Amino acid sequence: MEPHQNTGHPRRWAILGVLVISLLVVVLDNTILNVALRTLADPVHGLGATQGQLEWAINSYTLVFAGLLFTFGVLGDRLGRRRFLLIGLALFGLASLLSAYAQDPAQLIATRALMGVGGAAIMPVTLSIISNVFDPRERGKAIGIWAGAVGLAVAIGPVLGGALLEHYWWGSVFLINVPVVALGVVLVAALVPESRDPSPGRVDLPGVLLSVVGLVALTYGIIDGGEHGFDRLRVWAAIVGGLAVLTWFVVHELRSDHPSLDVRLFRVPRFAAPVAMVGLVFFAAMGVMFFGAFYLQLVRGYSPLQSGLLFLPFAVAQLIFAPRSAAMVRRYGGRAVSTVGLLLTAAALGAYALIDAETPIWIFSALGFVQGAGMANIMPPATESIMSALPREKAGVGSAVSNTVRQVAGALGVAILGSVLSAVYRDEVASALAGLPDPVRAAAGESISGAYAAAAQLGPAAPRLIAAANDSFVSAMHWAAGVSALVAALGIGIVLRWMPGRPVPTEVDTRPGAKPELAGTP
């Protein structure tokens, strides 16, 4: 007879499949959009969007998504996670339909923001539902599959987007979401049980409002600074103001008798260390994904579909290693598994600094595989550690904190590493622009995309400008890769100092009413 009764839901694995479908559509869409940027900028085949408008087509989603993640995680715990998942899917599907038929860049930016609202309702509840339908002994494996789905979506997005753009109009990259969302709504309604915090207490309305204002202001400042430079008062007003409001949020939560987030959790190593690790890894990784797309499509001249296929090894590594990470943690401990994962990730990110315009392209994909293998052994143990620090009824809070940190860190990585990329590019390319007409010099000096657009007007002088732009971009990419590797390496110190070590089975969990988790070594 089995000594420990499984407390998971009878349909838990089918429910996990439904949650993966819901998650895929949210993550997939962001990466799909990245390959459509050049098409959207085309005045004939797209919307004629400027560089700034393209950035905000991405960032309007990120801004709303990051700002509402924590709030929706808290509200999902109170009002019903299944309900929030259904509402989020419906909003996401509607916004996708509106985005597909946007008539101008402003409409696209607005509909993308609405997609952010739907995404913020979906993402945290998928993870909190997993925590509620799975026994703690199976939760690590389920979270590994969940994390693998995130990695899969990140890499499959460019492939799917590229395939759609080669055969259909740009709106197809959004329209593809609608049938997937419709399927998700039907399956969620049929299979996913409702769950909520049985004793939610009063709503911490001031805390919720402070979190939204602080996160939106901070994210806006980071994004705006990354696009237009951090040497402006408005940028620092948003960043400092956002940090001030978030500090106020922390003070309020410490004083409240019904806090949205018990900030004292950040004194607990198994909660705080993985949160910091997630932030550092996504800061580094998202910046590299950002410049990698430009490198493949412009410097190397690959189509959107070909570029997407070159990112597939990252997804393959996620699929292979993420579901197995729970078994690795049980055998070797979260500290050892996370350290190896960070070492692999940092090594892969640093190796991008050795790639140039002539490097065999298989090396780029091989580095993606190594990075994927590293991240597959970082995210599941980190997420499991965060979720296990909270009781099941507060799972939405843990999920919201993890996902909020990931989104803000990713935006910060794109902004700061993008600024490094832009600054080095402008400095490197300046000497090659002497003697060119002012409009050409201004466009080519701003970005590699601008240089390619300007070269189309130059005739015989175009190859020289393109060569200079490619060389300058590759040099800038090396600097950005070096910074990203250092940031990922910083996580190693955090893990070695604070992450729990190898789990040690206890006899306590054999007694009725005892916690079924494993104790960790300090």
Backbone hydrogen bonds, N-H to C=O, Kabsch-Sander energy under -0.5 kcal/mol:
donor,donor_aa,acceptor,acceptor_aa,energy
5,Q,3,P,-0.5
7,T,5,Q,-0.5
9,H,133,V,-3.3
12,R,9,H,-1.8
15,I,11,R,-2.5
16,L,12,R,-2.3
17,G,13,W,-1.7
18,V,14,A,-1.8
19,L,15,I,-2.4
20,V,16,L,-2.4
21,I,17,G,-1.8
22,S,18,V,-2.2
23,L,19,L,-2.4
24,L,20,V,-2.9
25,V,21,I,-1.5
26,V,22,S,-0.9
27,V,23,L,-2.3
28,L,24,L,-3.0
29,D,25,V,-1.2
30,N,26,V,-0.9
31,T,27,V,-1.3
32,I,28,L,-2.3
33,L,29,D,-2.1
34,N,30,N,-1.0
35,V,31,T,-0.8
35,V,32,I,-0.8
36,A,32,I,-0.7
36,A,33,L,-1.1
37,L,33,L,-0.5
37,L,34,N,-0.8
40,L,36,A,-2.6
41,A,37,L,-1.6
42,D,38,R,-0.6
42,D,39,T,-1.0
46,G,42,D,-1.6
47,L,40,L,-1.5
48,G,40,L,-0.7
48,G,42,D,-1.3
49,A,40,L,-2.0
54,L,50,T,-2.4
55,E,51,Q,-2.1
56,W,52,G,-2.0
57,A,53,Q,-1.6
58,I,54,L,-1.2
59,N,55,E,-3.0
60,S,56,W,-2.5
62,T,58,I,-1.7
63,L,59,N,-3.1
64,V,60,S,-1.8
65,F,61,Y,-2.9
66,A,62,T,-3.0
67,G,63,L,-1.9
68,L,64,V,-1.8
69,L,65,F,-1.4
70,F,66,A,-0.5
72,F,68,L,-2.9
73,G,69,L,-2.1
74,V,70,F,-2.2
75,L,71,T,-2.8
76,G,72,F,-2.4
77,D,73,G,-1.5
78,R,74,V,-1.3
79,L,75,L,-3.5
80,G,76,G,-1.7
81,R,195,S,-2.4
84,F,80,G,-1.9
85,L,81,R,-2.3
86,L,82,R,-2.3
87,I,83,R,-2.4
88,G,84,F,-2.7
89,L,85,L,-2.4
90,A,86,L,-2.3
91,L,87,I,-2.5
92,F,88,G,-2.6
93,G,89,L,-2.6
94,L,90,A,-2.3
95,A,91,L,-2.7
96,S,92,F,-2.0
97,L,93,G,-2.0
98,L,94,L,-2.2
99,S,95,A,-2.4
100,A,96,S,-2.1
101,Y,97,L,-1.0
102,A,99,S,-1.5
108,L,104,D,-1.8
109,I,105,P,-2.5
110,A,106,A,-2.1
111,T,107,Q,-2.7
112,R,108,L,-2.3
113,A,109,I,-1.6
114,L,110,A,-1.6
115,M,111,T,-1.9
116,G,112,R,-1.7
117,V,113,A,-1.3
118,G,114,L,-1.8
119,G,115,M,-2.9
120,A,116,G,-2.2
121,A,117,V,-1.2
122,I,118,G,-1.5
123,M,119,G,-2.6
126,T,122,I,-1.6
127,L,123,M,-1.1
128,S,124,P,-1.8
129,I,125,V,-2.5
130,I,126,T,-1.7
131,S,127,L,-1.8
132,N,128,S,-1.2
133,V,129,I,-2.2
134,F,130,I,-1.6
138,E,135,D,-2.0
139,R,135,D,-1.4
140,G,136,P,-0.6
142,A,138,E,-2.1
143,I,139,R,-2.8
144,G,140,G,-1.9
145,I,141,K,-2.0
146,W,142,A,-2.3
147,A,143,I,-3.0
148,G,144,G,-2.3
149,A,145,I,-2.0
150,V,146,W,-1.5
151,G,147,A,-2.2
152,L,148,G,-2.6
153,A,149,A,-2.5
154,V,150,V,-2.2
155,A,151,G,-1.6
156,I,152,L,-2.8
157,G,153,A,-2.0
159,V,155,A,-0.7
160,L,156,I,-2.9
161,G,157,G,-3.1
162,G,158,P,-2.6
163,A,159,V,-2.4
164,L,160,L,-2.4
165,L,161,G,-2.4
166,E,162,G,-1.5
167,H,163,A,-0.7
167,H,164,L,-0.9
168,Y,164,L,-3.2
170,W,45,H,-0.6
172,S,169,W,-2.2
173,V,170,W,-1.6
174,F,171,G,-1.3
175,L,171,G,-2.4
176,I,172,S,-1.8
177,N,174,F,-1.6
178,V,175,L,-1.3
180,V,176,I,-0.8
181,V,177,N,-2.9
182,A,178,V,-2.4
183,L,179,P,-2.3
184,G,180,V,-2.4
185,V,181,V,-2.7
186,V,182,A,-1.9
187,L,183,L,-2.4
188,V,184,G,-2.8
189,A,185,V,-2.4
190,A,186,V,-1.7
191,L,187,L,-2.7
192,V,187,L,-0.5
192,V,188,V,-1.4
197,D,77,D,-3.9
205,L,203,V,-1.9
208,V,204,D,-2.4
209,L,205,L,-2.5
210,L,206,P,-2.6
211,S,207,G,-2.2
212,V,208,V,-2.0
213,V,209,L,-2.6
214,G,210,L,-2.6
215,L,211,S,-2.4
216,V,212,V,-2.5
217,A,213,V,-2.4
218,L,214,G,-2.4
219,T,215,L,-2.6
220,Y,216,V,-2.6
221,G,217,A,-2.4
222,I,218,L,-2.2
223,I,219,T,-2.7
224,D,220,Y,-3.1
225,G,221,G,-2.3
226,G,222,I,-2.2
227,E,223,I,-1.8
228,H,224,D,-2.6
229,G,225,G,-2.0
236,W,232,R,-1.6
237,A,233,L,-2.5
238,A,234,R,-2.0
239,I,235,V,-2.5
240,V,236,W,-2.8
241,G,237,A,-2.1
242,G,238,A,-2.7
243,L,239,I,-2.5
244,A,240,V,-2.5
245,V,241,G,-2.4
246,L,242,G,-2.3
247,T,243,L,-2.1
248,W,244,A,-2.2
249,F,245,V,-2.3
250,V,246,L,-2.1
251,V,247,T,-2.4
252,H,248,W,-2.8
253,E,249,F,-2.7
254,L,250,V,-2.1
255,R,251,V,-1.5
256,S,252,H,-1.6
263,V,261,L,-1.4
265,L,262,D,-2.3
266,F,263,V,-1.6
267,R,264,R,-2.0
268,V,265,L,-2.2
271,F,268,V,-1.8
272,A,268,V,-2.8
273,A,269,P,-2.2
275,V,271,F,-1.4
276,A,272,A,-2.4
277,M,273,A,-2.3
278,V,274,P,-2.7
279,G,275,V,-2.0
280,L,276,A,-2.3
281,V,277,M,-2.4
282,F,278,V,-2.3
283,F,279,G,-2.0
284,A,280,L,-2.1
285,A,281,V,-2.9
286,M,282,F,-2.0
287,G,283,F,-1.0
288,V,284,A,-1.3
289,M,285,A,-2.3
290,F,286,M,-1.8
291,F,287,G,-1.9
292,G,288,V,-2.3
293,A,289,M,-1.4
294,F,290,F,-0.9
295,Y,291,F,-2.3
296,L,292,G,-2.3
297,Q,293,A,-2.2
298,L,294,F,-2.4
299,V,294,F,-1.1
300,R,295,Y,-2.1
302,Y,296,L,-2.5
307,S,303,S,-2.9
308,G,304,P,-2.3
309,L,305,L,-2.2
310,L,306,Q,-1.7
311,F,307,S,-0.8
311,F,308,G,-1.0
312,L,309,L,-1.0
314,F,311,F,-1.2
315,A,311,F,-0.9
316,V,312,L,-2.5
317,A,313,P,-2.3
318,Q,314,F,-1.8
319,L,315,A,-2.7
320,I,316,V,-2.1
321,F,317,A,-2.7
322,A,318,Q,-2.1
324,R,321,F,-0.6
325,S,321,F,-0.7
325,S,322,A,-1.3
328,M,324,R,-1.6
329,V,325,S,-2.6
330,R,326,A,-2.3
331,R,327,A,-1.7
332,Y,328,M,-3.2
333,G,328,M,-0.6
333,G,329,V,-2.0
334,G,501,G,-0.9
335,R,500,P,-1.0
337,V,333,G,-2.1
338,S,334,G,-2.4
339,T,335,R,-2.1
340,V,336,A,-2.2
341,G,337,V,-2.3
342,L,338,S,-2.6
343,L,339,T,-2.4
344,L,340,V,-2.4
345,T,341,G,-2.3
346,A,342,L,-3.0
347,A,343,L,-2.3
348,A,344,L,-2.4
349,L,345,T,-2.6
350,G,346,A,-2.6
351,A,347,A,-1.8
352,Y,348,A,-0.9
352,Y,349,L,-0.8
353,A,350,G,-1.5
354,L,351,A,-2.1
355,I,352,Y,-1.3
359,T,356,D,-0.9
363,I,360,P,-1.8
364,F,360,P,-0.7
365,S,361,I,-1.6
366,A,362,W,-2.5
367,L,363,I,-2.4
368,G,364,F,-1.6
369,F,365,S,-1.9
370,V,366,A,-2.2
371,Q,367,L,-2.7
372,G,368,G,-2.6
373,A,369,F,-2.5
374,G,370,V,-2.3
375,M,371,Q,-2.7
376,A,372,G,-2.1
377,N,373,A,-0.7
377,N,374,G,-1.0
378,I,375,M,-1.4
379,M,375,M,-2.3
382,A,378,I,-2.0
383,T,379,M,-3.1
384,E,380,P,-2.8
385,S,381,P,-2.1
386,I,382,A,-2.1
387,M,383,T,-2.8
388,S,384,E,-2.4
389,A,385,S,-0.7
389,A,386,I,-0.8
390,L,387,M,-1.3
394,K,391,P,-1.7
395,A,392,R,-1.9
397,V,394,K,-0.9
398,G,394,K,-1.4
399,S,395,A,-2.6
400,A,396,G,-2.5
401,V,397,V,-2.6
402,S,398,G,-2.3
403,N,399,S,-2.6
404,T,400,A,-2.6
405,V,401,V,-2.5
406,R,402,S,-1.8
407,Q,403,N,-2.3
408,V,404,T,-2.8
409,A,405,V,-2.5
410,G,406,R,-2.2
411,A,407,Q,-2.5
412,L,408,V,-2.5
413,G,409,A,-2.7
414,V,410,G,-2.4
415,A,411,A,-2.5
416,I,412,L,-3.0
417,L,413,G,-2.3
418,G,414,V,-1.5
419,S,415,A,-1.8
420,V,416,I,-2.4
421,L,417,L,-2.5
422,S,418,G,-2.6
423,A,419,S,-2.8
424,V,420,V,-2.4
425,Y,421,L,-2.3
426,R,422,S,-2.8
427,D,423,A,-1.9
428,E,424,V,-2.5
429,V,425,Y,-2.7
430,A,426,R,-1.1
432,A,429,V,-1.1
433,L,429,V,-0.5
433,L,430,A,-1.4
434,A,431,S,-0.6
436,L,433,L,-1.9
441,R,437,P,-2.9
442,A,438,D,-2.7
443,A,439,P,-2.1
444,A,440,V,-2.9
445,G,441,R,-1.9
446,E,442,A,-0.6
446,E,443,A,-0.9
447,S,443,A,-1.2
451,A,447,S,-1.8
452,Y,448,I,-2.1
453,A,449,S,-2.1
454,A,450,G,-2.6
455,A,451,A,-2.3
456,A,452,Y,-0.9
456,A,453,A,-0.5
457,Q,454,A,-1.8
458,L,455,A,-1.5
459,G,455,A,-0.6
461,A,458,L,-1.2
462,A,459,G,-1.9
465,L,461,A,-1.5
466,I,462,A,-2.6
467,A,463,P,-2.4
468,A,464,R,-2.1
469,A,465,L,-2.6
470,N,466,I,-2.7
471,D,467,A,-2.4
472,S,468,A,-2.3
473,F,469,A,-2.5
474,V,470,N,-2.5
475,S,471,D,-2.1
476,A,472,S,-2.2
477,M,473,F,-2.8
478,H,474,V,-1.9
479,W,475,S,-1.4
480,A,476,A,-2.3
481,A,477,M,-2.6
482,G,478,H,-2.1
483,V,479,W,-2.2
484,S,480,A,-2.4
485,A,481,A,-2.3
486,L,482,G,-1.9
487,V,483,V,-2.1
488,A,484,S,-2.3
489,A,485,A,-2.3
490,L,486,L,-1.6
491,G,487,V,-0.9
491,G,488,A,-0.8
492,I,488,A,-0.5
492,I,489,A,-1.1
493,G,489,A,-0.8
494,I,490,L,-1.3
495,V,491,G,-2.5
496,L,492,I,-2.7
497,R,493,G,-1.7
498,W,494,I,-2.7
499,M,494,I,-0.6
499,M,495,V,-1.6
501,G,521,T,-2.6
504,V,519,A,-3.5
510,T,507,E,-1.6
511,R,508,V,-1.9
514,A,511,R,-1.8
519,A,504,V,-1.1
521,T,502,R,-1.2
